């Protein structure tokens, strides 16, 4: 049976049962949990320090009203980073390559920021649709353009994450296939291709972390406009 390069993005099933829920639940098991002792071990201490640094960076653009979202945003970023990083391992499935999952994360959170803005400061929230000092003839057109750009935000969040991870996985598979095919014919070229594959894998590790951070950072910017 011939496999396509895109078969790696198919949602896994076992005996007809979709395993997407299992793929989303298992990453949380990998994190160490704090013990009841006064002093934690080095791994838990390092994990706590990293989470504190991440939270401080995320809350920089937010006012005090947005700090209530700290636990949600930090948990979301850790969750996305874990899914993205585990997806780089062989014989694994990356749930964040599914547009439906990313849209399922982006749309409710974006909608929550809009609802908060309309509830707390409706005048300011609606004022974002019309920049100050706009000429009168351009007002209807600008309102339409700003409204469209507002509704495109969750789509951009989901598509950006999906496209970056999908492109990286495809490129890794293409270069790995090329190295495997060239090995018996041109070992030197295959070795160079494997070196490129190694460097690309390091790049994809960085992309996996950066895309999760960008996803959450844009949510914080959207939240800041409505807090």
Order of alpha helices (4+ residues) and beta strands (2+ residues): beta-beta-alpha-alpha-alpha-alpha-alpha-alpha-alpha
